[in-house]
């Protein structure tokens, strides 16, 4: 198969989908890998590194898109890339279609096979989303701590405090992969940490990991309102695989927060998990907006800021399935790795992942891959 890796064009998206070691694996099994000039530079990977691994370097993105049978990306295609869509093209990337009806429309209209990394599931877990969730959770605290400082417009609070002065109160909504990673960093930085979730087992696990270091609360509207009202930094991590995120943090709750406090919405890729960030993603160029005096950080590609770490973590997770698709074809790859089936969000003009169909008002069609 011919695999194409175009350079990412989303605002300050510095990651690239593949590392040289993965290129060598694909080439070894008689696949052809096309990589756009400079695609890996921001992640510390030169064109020569890719050439030595067996890739062919192309000067134009159009050559990549037109020649490749499978496009292997990090982020969802931008509008400028829709013109390259065609029937039978396999797109292997993070798609987040539930919050992007325009992209869904284009994939359906052009009969593109859209494989969403974020919905591949193994025993209810998301192995291809997990490494980026780990990074986003860690960075959420790091970014939130910056925006609590005066030069960034915050109230002027040091996250860990000093002797005689209380540390910041960090509230984390969600105890999944992102929430756990955020908790680890917030505790490590010396903050007072409260974690909310409806999953008592997840809260118990966090309590056992951080005994006497955190407070855990069952997630309901009353507890969320009280926690948010008293928070210096709120990190919202709510995730329903492939579906739009629910808005658990309401506008009225934000109004009760003090000026200069911060909300970080890590679920913005799935549409946003607060009333005020819903459908309002920010970028690394303009990472925040202010409502009711509260700073909202809603960057849709948080891990892109640490591209050298993120690229290797991402490629390590996704290469196995990319190689299976290229070596075996899509049908046999799904037979070998059934978890790929839930990753296929669009196929031959239909939405084949039910949560996306529900959120985009498309008819859901059960996947039936041709022989």
N, C-alpha and C positions, 0 to 999 in steps of 0.2 A: 504494500500500500504506500501511497505518497502522502506523507504527513507534512503539513505546513504550520510553521510557527511565526505569525506576524508580530511586529513590534506593537506593544500595547499603546493605545492612544488616549485612554482615559486620563483625565487631569492628574498629573504627577503619579501615574501608575508605573512604578519602576521595576516591578517584577517581570519575570519571563517564565513561560510555562515549563521549560525543560532545561536540564543541566547537561553538560557534556557526557557524563557517565551514562545518562539515560539515552542520549543520542547514539552512543556506541552500542547499547543493547538493541535498539531498534534496527540499526544498520546491520548488525551481526546476523539478524534473522531476515535479511534481504529486503528490508523496507528502505524507502528513500526519504530523507529528512531535508526539508527546505526551510531555511531560517532567514528572516529579513535582516539586512545589514544593521548592525547596532542593537539588535533586539535584547541582547544580554548585557550590554555595557553598564547600565545602571545597577545591575546585580553583580558586577565585578567579573563578568564573563565576556571575553573578547571574541570577535569573529574567528580569529585563528584557533582559539580553544575549541570552537565548534567544528572548524574544518578538520582539525587533527582527530576529532572523534568520528569524522565521516560525514558530516553534514555538508550540504551545498548552500552557499550564501547567495541570496538574491537581493538585488538593489531595490526592487519595487514591491510594495505590499500587494499590488494587483497581481503580480506573477505568483506570489504565494497562494492567494485566494483562488486564482483561476486554475492552477495546476494541481492543487492538493485535493485528495479525496477526503481527508480528515483535517480539519483545522483544530489545533491544540492551543488553547489560550488560557489566560488567567481570568480576565473579567469579560462580562457580557459585551457583545459587539456594540459599537457606537453607530449612530445614524449614518455616518459616512461609510460604514462597512456593509450596510444593508444591500447595497447594489451588487455585492458579490454573491449573495445567496442564490442557490439553485437547487433543483430537485436532486435528492440523493446525497447532497453534501452532508457529512457528519461534522457536527460542531461539539467539541468536548471542552467544556469550560464551566465556570460559575455563571448561571443564567439569571436566577432570582426572578422568574417570570411572573409570579403572583403579583408583584408590584410594578410590572412593566408590560402593560397591555400592548403597547406599540410594537415592542420587540416580538411578543407572542404572535401578533397579527402577521408580522413579516415572516417569521419562521413557518407559520401555517400556510400562508399564501404561496411561499416558495418551496414548500414540501422539504424543508431541512430537517434532518434528524438531530434534534437538540438533546445532548446528554448533559444534564446539570450535575456538576460535581457535588453540589450541596444536598442532593436528594438520594444519592447512593447510600443504601442502608444495610448494615450487618447487625442482626439481632437488635434492631431499634436504635443502633448507634450510627453516626455519620462519619465514617473513616476519612473521607476526602475533605470534609469541612473542619474536622477536629484540629489539624495543625494550625489553620488560620484562626480558628476560635481561640486556641491557646494564646496565640500572639496578640489577637485583638483584646482579649481579657487583660493581659499584662499591660498592654499599651493604654487601655482605657484609664487605668489608675494613674499611669505616668502622665498622660495628657490632662486628666482632670486635676492633678496636683499642680500642673503648670498654670492652668486657668484660674486657680484659686489665688494666685499671686496678683499683686497690684498692677505690675507692668502689663499683665495680660487682661486686665479689667476685672479681676476677682476681688474678693473681700479682703485679701491680705492675710491668708491663713497658711501656716506651715503644716503639712499633712500630719507629721509625727509629733508636733508640739515640742515643748522643751520642759525641763523640770519646773513645776509650778504653774504651767500653762497647759490647758487641756489640748489633746490632739484633735484633729478633724474627725467629724462623724461621717463615715462613709456608709452609704446604704446601697446594697447590691440586690437588685430584683432579678431573681433567677439563680438557681444553684446547679446549672448544667456546666458544660465545659468552659464557657466564657466566664460564668459566675465564679466557678472554682478557681480559675486562673487569676481573676481579679481579686478574689479573697486572699489568695496566697500573697500577692504583691502588696495589697493594702495592709494586711497583718504584718508583713515583713517591714513595711515602712513605719509601723508603729501607730497606725490610725485606730480609732474605735470603729468596729465593723459590725453592721447588722445585715444579715442575709435573709431574704424572703423567698419562699417557694411553696407550691402546693404539694410537692413531693417530700413527704416526711422522711423517707429513706435517704434522699439526697441531703436533706438538712442534718440528719443523724450522722451521715458520713463526714460532712464538713465539721460538725461539732466534735467528732472523734479525732479528726486531723488537727483541729485547732482548739483543743480543750482550754476553756477559760480565756480564750482570745477573741471570741466572737459571740454575738447574740443571734439566735435564729428565731424567726417568726413565721407562722403559717401565713401564706399570701392570700389576703382577702382585702376588699376595698378599705375597710376601717384601718387595718394594720398598715397598709401601704400609705394611706393618707397621713397617719401619725408619724410614720418613719420618714416620709418625704418632707414633711413640715419641719422636722428637727434635723434634717441632713445638711451638711456642708457640701457634700458631693454625692450625687446619685448616679449609679451606673445601672442602666436598664439592659438586660440581656435576654429578654423573653424570646423563645424560638419555638415555632411549630414547623417541623420540616416541610419545606417547599411552599408553605402557606403564608399569607400575610400575617404579620405580627399583630397581636391584640394591643390596644392602647390601654395599658393598665395605669399609667400615670396621667391623670386628668388635668385639664387646664386649671380647675379650681385648686388643685393641690399645689401647682406651680405658683399660683398667686399668693399662697401662704408662705412660700420660701422667702428668705431675706435677699436683698439685692447683693449681687456679687457671688452668689452661690452657683454651683455648676451641675448640669445634667449631661451625661455622656450616653448617647443612644447607640449601642452596639448592634441593635437589630434594624438599623436603617436600611440595610440591603433588602430586607423583607418588608419595606414600606414604612418602618418606624413604629416604635412601641410607646410613644407618648402622643397626646393630642396635638402638641405644638410642633413635633418633628415629623408627624405623619405626612408622607409625600413631600418632604422638604429636606432632602439630603444636602449636605455641604461637601466641600472638597478640601484637599490639603492646601490649596491656594487661599481659600476663604473658609476656614474650618468651623467657624462659630457664627451664631446670631444671638441676639438678646431679646427676650420677651419677659415683661414684668420684672425687669432688672436681673433676671436669671440667665446665665450664659449656657447656651445649648451647643454641644459639640456633636455633630451628626455626620461625620465623614464616612462615606460609603465604602472606602477601601483602606481601612486603617492599617492593615499589614503592609501595604505598599510603601509606607514610610521607612520600613526596615527591610528593604528588598533583598539584601544579601542573605539575611536569615530566612525570610519568607520563601524566596525562590527555591532554596534547597529543601526546606520542609515540605513545600508543595509538590515538587517533583518527586521526592521520595515517596509520597503517598499516592500520587496519581499515575506513575509510570507503569505499574503492574497492569492496570486496566487498559491503559493506552496500548501497551504491547500486545495484550490479549486481543483487542479489537483489530489491530493491524495484522497480527499473525494468523488469527483464526476467522476473522470476519465477525460482524456484529452478532449474528444468530448464535454461532458456536461459542463466542465469548460470553454471551448471556447464559448459555447452558453450563459453561464452566464456572462462571461467577454470577449466580442468580441475583446477587445484590445490584448488579448493573441494571436490571429491569426497571427498578424504581427510579433510576437515574435518567431514563429516557422520557423526557417531558413532552417532546413532539416527535411525530413520525408520520410521514406521508400525508401531511395535511391535516392531522388530528392532534388534539392534546391527549396524551396518554398517561398523564399523572393527575390523579383525581383532585388533589388540593388546588393545583393550578387551574384546572377546568372550572372548579367552583368559584375561585376568586376572579377569574377573567370572563366568566359567563360563556365559556366555550363548552360544546358538547364533549363529554368524556368518552373516549374510545379505548377499550382494553387493548393493550399492545399485542399485536400478532405479527412477529417478524417473518418476512418472506424467507423461503428456503434459500 
